[in-house]
Amino acid sequence: MSKTFRPWDVEQRWLLPPSVHELVPPGHVAHFVRDTVREQLDLSAIFAAYDEKRGYPPYHPTMMVALLLYSYSRGLYSSRRIAQACEERVDFMAVTAMNQPDFRTIAKFRRRHLKALSNLFVQVLKLCRAAGLVQLGHVALDGTKVAANASVHKAMSYGRMRDAEKRLAAEVSAWLNRAETTDAEEDRAHGDRRGDEMPDWVANKAERLERIRAAKAALEAEAKQPPPDDEDGPGPSSGMMKSGKPERGADGGPPDRAQRNFTDPDSRIQPLRSKAVIAGYNAQIAVDGAHQIIVAQRLQTSPADARALPGLLADVRAALRANPKEVSADAGYCDEQNLRQLARRRIEGYLAPGRARHSQKHPSGSRKWPKGSRKAAMALKLKLAGRRSRYRLRKQIVEPVFGQIKQARGFRQFLLRGLDKVRGEWAMICTVHNLLKLANARG
């Protein structure tokens, strides 16, 4: 007797269509994200943008928000990949109720409502706190460098700009002069064509020359101004500062090493631990030790971490109306100003004052700090506690979060360009992280 198999009839038609609730198991995160967006998030800022009654009805904004957040939770960030998933994956169909927005619609919605989408971070954070996932007992800070949507090779130093401007200007000018002197000959060769059309290689060089001149002018204008005091702005261009002080060329203009990226001018050169460099941004988070909830997030262009600490603490206070009891961070955050900030807020700080330096004079690896300074007091505090120091919690609290974002969910490069847009994108990434923590806690 032959073996009996289960029926497999690809031509079978459904007499009764299934509910979207049946496409994936009841406990699936797709249901959680969809229902949380529908029932618990305030999307009035997005709905307020739809004040035109005419035109074809757009996709429901709540569905689009749920789709974006769920896509990010599955490691899909490209609008094209999200649109493809809406057509092919049943978990996405459970979120969209079989709607299939195309990639242009998704990209336009994200771009149009990016500010409102980034503000969802605080709403989800408050849901986490209401669920008991935020205790503000010990909060760890750290930053990670994330690549911009631009190649580091698309940046050019001021010195190279000057050389390239002269060379390209000479090449384009020489071609135009030759074209003008041989006008009659070209008329015979090209017939009805004018004969003075720029060939592709000249047009490209002319366009490149224009972009180089614009970038060069931007650096020169920046060199005439003092460093910006706006902590929320892009800040000085790469190479315009050295050891925290402005650097200028011999003529008072930009130094030759000053750089500007043609693709994303707001991005800056970011050094990595591997001693390589990328064009990117410095993404900052503050993570609560109880359940690895991100309680504050920021994004800056400066590679230095120290400037992020006051803003992160202020964001925690603004969102949760309380300061953390303890804060830990690595040596990049430890300076006198930040230690004073912790003392003013009555927060117990555990900030590494620096890496140990072994020498014949100090074989134990201790480092001399100015007597009476806050750094010296912090060094003594961590040394006396030894392996029992609360500083040891830092790595196990904040660094796994970056692993979950960058490795588990594959976010290693921003899709958008420009500081404001990238900040909105980072806020969405952090929102989704907290949303998944909330889903796991309620599962």
TAJOVEN-V705230 format. One record per residue. RES is the residue in one small letter. PSI is psi in radians with two decimals (999 if undefined). BURIAL is I if it has 16 or more other ideal C-beta (glycine too) atoms within 10 Angstrom, else O. Layout:
# TAJOVEN-V705230
res | psi | burial
RES | PSI | BURIAL
RES | PSI | BURIAL
This chain:
# TAJOVEN-V705230
res | psi | burial
m | 2.30 | O
s | 2.73 | O
k | 2.46 | O
t | 2.29 | O
f | 2.82 | O
r | 2.59 | O
p | 2.49 | O
w | 1.61 | O
d | 1.75 | O
v | -0.23 | O
e | -0.05 | O
q | 2.27 | O
r | 2.50 | O
w | 2.21 | O
l | -0.63 | O
l | 2.08 | O
p | 2.49 | O
p | 2.77 | O
s | 2.65 | O
v | -0.37 | I
h | -0.29 | O
e | -0.06 | O
l | -0.56 | I
v | 2.81 | I
p | 2.71 | O
p | -0.63 | O
g | 0.20 | O
h | 2.56 | I
v | -0.37 | I
a | -0.74 | I
h | -0.72 | I
f | -0.84 | I
v | -0.82 | I
r | -0.85 | I
d | -0.57 | O
t | -0.75 | I
v | -0.71 | I
r | -0.72 | O
e | -0.41 | O
q | -0.19 | O
l | 2.43 | I
d | 1.92 | O
l | 0.41 | I
s | -0.57 | O
a | -0.56 | O
i | -0.77 | I
f | -0.55 | O
a | -0.36 | O
a | -0.26 | O
y | 1.39 | O
d | 0.02 | O
e | 2.08 | O
k | -0.41 | O
r | 2.91 | O
g | 2.91 | O
y | 2.41 | O
p | 2.27 | O
p | 2.99 | O
y | 2.62 | O
h | 2.23 | O
p | -0.62 | I
t | -0.71 | I
m | -0.71 | I
m | -0.69 | I
v | -0.81 | I
a | -0.68 | I
l | -0.80 | I
l | -0.82 | I
l | -0.71 | I
y | -0.69 | I
s | -0.78 | I
y | -0.63 | I
s | -0.41 | I
r | 0.11 | I
g | 0.36 | O
l | 2.08 | I
y | -0.46 | I
s | 2.36 | O
s | -0.56 | I
r | -0.73 | O
r | -0.60 | O
i | -0.78 | I
a | -0.69 | I
q | -0.70 | O
a | -0.59 | I
c | -0.45 | I
e | -0.42 | O
e | -0.41 | O
r | 2.24 | I
v | -0.47 | O
d | -0.61 | I
f | -0.62 | I
m | -0.56 | I
a | -0.50 | I
v | -0.76 | I
t | -0.08 | I
a | 0.80 | O
m | 0.02 | O
n | 2.59 | O
q | 1.28 | O
p | 2.49 | I
d | 3.00 | O
f | -0.54 | O
r | -0.71 | O
t | -0.75 | O
i | -0.81 | I
a | -0.71 | I
k | -0.71 | O
f | -0.80 | I
r | -0.76 | I
r | -0.71 | O
r | -0.66 | O
h | 0.44 | I
l | -0.70 | I
k | -0.81 | O
a | -0.64 | I
l | -0.67 | I
s | -0.50 | I
n | -0.20 | I
l | -0.29 | I
f | -0.81 | I
v | -0.65 | I
q | -0.80 | I
v | -0.63 | I
l | -0.71 | I
k | -0.58 | O
l | -0.69 | I
c | -0.71 | I
r | -0.70 | I
a | -0.50 | O
a | 0.03 | O
g | 0.30 | O
l | -0.18 | I
v | 2.14 | I
q | -0.31 | I
l | 0.56 | I
g | -1.00 | O
h | 2.16 | I
v | 2.25 | I
a | 2.44 | I
l | 2.55 | I
d | 2.89 | I
g | 2.74 | I
t | 2.57 | I
k | 2.21 | I
v | 2.31 | I
a | 2.47 | I
a | 2.93 | I
n | 1.03 | I
a | 2.51 | I
s | 2.50 | O
v | -0.40 | I
h | -0.12 | O
k | 0.17 | O
a | 2.65 | I
m | 2.40 | I
s | 2.79 | I
y | -0.65 | I
g | -0.76 | I
r | -0.57 | O
m | -0.77 | I
r | -0.76 | O
d | -0.78 | O
a | -0.63 | I
e | -0.79 | I
k | -0.77 | O
r | -0.83 | O
l | -0.68 | I
a | -0.68 | O
a | -0.72 | O
e | -0.79 | O
v | -0.74 | I
s | -0.72 | O
a | -0.70 | O
w | -0.75 | I
l | -0.65 | O
n | -0.73 | O
r | -0.69 | O
a | -0.67 | I
e | -0.68 | O
t | -0.37 | O
t | 0.52 | O
d | -0.80 | O
a | -0.74 | O
e | -0.67 | O
e | -0.56 | I
d | -0.72 | O
r | -0.59 | O
a | -0.59 | O
h | -0.06 | O
g | -2.16 | O
d | -0.30 | O
r | 2.64 | O
r | -0.59 | O
g | -0.13 | I
d | 0.29 | O
e | 2.47 | O
m | 2.25 | O
p | 2.86 | O
d | -0.70 | O
w | -0.55 | O
v | -0.73 | I
a | -0.74 | O
n | -0.74 | O
k | -0.63 | I
a | -0.72 | I
e | -0.73 | O
r | -0.69 | O
l | -0.72 | I
e | -0.73 | O
r | -0.68 | O
i | -0.75 | I
r | -0.68 | O
a | -0.76 | O
a | -0.70 | I
k | -0.75 | I
a | -0.64 | O
a | -0.74 | O
l | -0.71 | I
e | -0.68 | I
a | -0.68 | O
e | -0.64 | I
a | -0.43 | I
k | -0.20 | O
q | 2.65 | O
p | 2.78 | O
p | 2.39 | O
p | 2.46 | O
d | -0.18 | O
d | 1.92 | O
e | -0.38 | O
d | -0.03 | O
g | 3.09 | O
p | -0.43 | I
g | -3.05 | I
p | 2.59 | I
s | 2.74 | I
s | 2.30 | I
g | -0.07 | I
m | -0.16 | I
m | 2.61 | I
k | 2.12 | O
s | 0.66 | O
g | 0.10 | O
k | 2.59 | O
p | 2.48 | O
e | 2.34 | O
r | 2.77 | O
g | 3.09 | O
a | -0.53 | O
d | 0.12 | O
g | -0.08 | O
g | -2.89 | I
p | 2.56 | I
p | 2.73 | I
d | -0.49 | I
r | -0.12 | O
a | 2.42 | I
q | 2.70 | I
r | 2.32 | I
n | 2.29 | I
f | -0.56 | O
t | -0.84 | O
d | 1.59 | I
p | -0.40 | I
d | -0.33 | I
s | 2.75 | I
r | 2.80 | I
i | 2.16 | I
q | 2.08 | I
p | 2.49 | O
l | 2.90 | O
r | -0.44 | O
s | 0.10 | O
k | 0.10 | O
a | 3.02 | O
v | 2.66 | I
i | 2.79 | I
a | 2.05 | I
g | -2.71 | I
y | 2.84 | I
n | 1.84 | I
a | 2.22 | I
q | 2.50 | I
i | 2.68 | I
a | 2.19 | I
v | 2.26 | I
d | 2.38 | I
g | -0.30 | I
a | -0.87 | I
h | 0.37 | I
q | 0.73 | I
i | 2.33 | I
i | 1.98 | I
v | -0.18 | I
a | 2.58 | I
q | 2.52 | I
r | 2.87 | I
l | 2.30 | I
q | 2.86 | I
t | -0.44 | I
s | 2.33 | I
p | -0.39 | I
a | 2.35 | O
d | -0.44 | I
a | -0.66 | I
r | -0.22 | I
a | -0.41 | I
l | -0.87 | I
p | -0.70 | O
g | -0.71 | I
l | -0.77 | I
l | -0.68 | I
a | -0.66 | O
d | -0.67 | I
v | -0.81 | I
r | -0.73 | O
a | -0.66 | O
a | -0.68 | I
l | -0.01 | I
r | 0.55 | O
a | 2.69 | O
n | 2.61 | I
p | 2.66 | I
k | -0.66 | O
e | 2.56 | I
v | 2.31 | I
s | 2.59 | I
a | 2.79 | I
d | -3.03 | I
a | -0.39 | O
g | -0.32 | I
y | -0.15 | I
c | 1.79 | I
d | 2.97 | I
e | -0.67 | O
q | -0.76 | O
n | -0.66 | I
l | -0.62 | I
r | -0.64 | O
q | -0.74 | I
l | -0.75 | I
a | -0.69 | O
r | -0.62 | O
r | 0.03 | I
r | 0.78 | O
i | 2.30 | I
e | 2.01 | O
g | 2.54 | I
y | 1.43 | I
l | 2.12 | I
a | 2.14 | I
p | -0.22 | I
g | 2.95 | O
r | 2.52 | O
a | 2.41 | O
r | 2.05 | O
h | 2.33 | O
s | 2.99 | O
q | -0.58 | O
k | -0.61 | O
h | 1.28 | O
p | -0.37 | O
s | -0.14 | O
g | 0.04 | O
s | 2.69 | O
r | 2.40 | I
k | 2.16 | O
w | 2.75 | I
p | 2.30 | O
k | 2.30 | O
g | -0.05 | O
s | 2.80 | O
r | -0.54 | I
k | -0.73 | I
a | -0.73 | O
a | -0.67 | O
m | -0.72 | I
a | -0.73 | I
l | -0.68 | O
k | -0.80 | I
l | -0.60 | I
k | -0.74 | O
l | -0.59 | O
a | -0.47 | O
g | -2.39 | O
r | -0.22 | O
r | 0.01 | O
s | 2.49 | I
r | -0.26 | I
y | -0.44 | I
r | -0.34 | O
l | -0.33 | I
r | -0.90 | I
k | -0.70 | O
q | -0.17 | O
i | -0.96 | I
v | -0.64 | I
e | -0.62 | O
p | -0.48 | O
v | -0.74 | I
f | -0.62 | I
g | -0.72 | O
q | -0.68 | O
i | -0.83 | I
k | -0.61 | I
q | -0.96 | O
a | -0.71 | O
r | 0.09 | I
g | 0.43 | O
f | 1.82 | I
r | -0.07 | O
q | 2.38 | O
f | 2.58 | I
l | -0.56 | O
l | 2.92 | I
r | 2.51 | I
g | 2.46 | I
l | -0.81 | I
d | -0.74 | O
k | -0.69 | I
v | -0.62 | I
r | -0.71 | I
g | -0.68 | I
e | -0.73 | I
w | -0.66 | I
a | -0.68 | I
m | -0.70 | I
i | -0.77 | I
c | -0.61 | I
t | -0.79 | I
v | -0.66 | I
h | -0.84 | I
n | -0.62 | I
l | -0.69 | I
l | -0.65 | I
k | -0.69 | I
l | -0.69 | I
a | -0.75 | I
n | -0.61 | O
a | -0.59 | O
r | -0.18 | O
g | 999 | O
